[in-house]
Amino acid sequence: MAGAARTSDDCASACGGPNMRRSPNRRFRAFARAVIDDGIDIVHGHFAHVVQAIERYGHAIIIA
């Protein structure tokens, strides 16, 4: 609906990239920012087996 207030957040969850690293690689960051630019609100990467980073990008959040 045009002009309607948003009532939910869209989340993308992605698996991929190197395990056990302290920070997300450039490919994941580029992917996360691209899907946010396409309208996703939260990007969750679950491949590293450790929390790598939490980043605010524009209106959205990236959890890697």
C-alpha positions in Angstrom: 0.0 0.0 0.0 1.5 3.3 -1.0 2.0 5.6 1.9 1.2 2.9 4.5 3.4 2.8 7.6 5.7 -0.1 7.9 4.8 -2.6 10.6 7.6 -5.3 10.2 11.2 -5.7 9.3 12.5 -7.9 6.5 15.4 -10.1 7.4 17.9 -12.0 5.2 20.0 -14.8 6.7 23.0 -16.0 4.7 25.5 -18.8 5.2 28.9 -18.6 3.5 32.4 -17.3 4.0 35.3 -18.4 6.1 34.9 -19.9 9.5 36.4 -18.7 12.8 37.4 -15.3 11.6 37.2 -12.1 13.7 35.6 -10.0 11.0 33.4 -10.5 7.9 35.1 -10.6 4.6 34.6 -8.0 1.8 32.3 -10.2 -0.2 29.9 -10.7 2.7 29.9 -6.9 3.5 29.2 -6.1 -0.1 26.4 -8.7 -0.2 24.8 -7.4 3.0 24.9 -3.8 1.8 23.5 -4.7 -1.6 20.5 -6.5 -0.1 19.9 -3.6 2.3 20.0 -1.2 -0.6 17.3 -3.5 -2.2 15.0 -3.1 0.8 16.1 -5.7 3.5 16.2 -4.3 7.1 18.3 -6.9 8.9 21.1 -9.1 7.4 22.3 -12.0 9.6 25.3 -14.0 8.6 25.7 -17.3 10.4 28.7 -18.9 8.9 31.6 -17.9 11.1 30.7 -19.7 14.3 31.6 -16.5 16.2 30.1 -13.1 16.2 32.2 -11.0 13.9 30.6 -7.6 13.8 27.4 -5.6 14.2 27.1 -2.7 11.9 24.4 -0.1 11.2 24.1 0.6 7.5 21.6 3.3 6.7 18.3 2.3 8.2 19.3 -1.3 8.6 21.5 -3.6 10.7 24.1 -6.1 9.7 25.0 -8.9 12.1 27.9 -11.0 10.9 
